[in-house]
Amino acid sequence: MTLDQLPLGVLARIVAVDWAALVPEEAQRLRALGLDEGAQVRLAYRGVFMTRDPLAVEIGRMTVALRRVHARAMHVEPVAADCPA
C-alpha cells in the first residue's frame, strides 16, 4: 500500500520509494527529512478538502506536511505492535 492509503495512527515502515515519480529537488528534500526506505512513519492527519491535502506524517519526533502525490510515491507496510520501533 502507499503512504496516502495508510490508516491514521498506524505505524508503518517505508519499504520502497518511486523516486522517478518525483521532481528531483522534491525527492532530495524528502530524503533530507528522513523519508526514505526503512524509515518508520505514522500518518497523523489528512486534509479535509476534496484532494485530502496536506497529509501530516510523523517521522521520529517531527511532523512533516506532505502532498498526496509525494505520499503516493512511498510504499509502506504496517509494523507489528510487538516489534521494536
Secondary structure, DSSP 8 states (H G I E B T S, - for coil): -BGGGS-TT-EEEEEEE-GGGS-HHHHHHHHHTT-STT-EEEEEEE-SSTT---EEEEETTEEEEE-HHHHHTEEEEE--TTS--
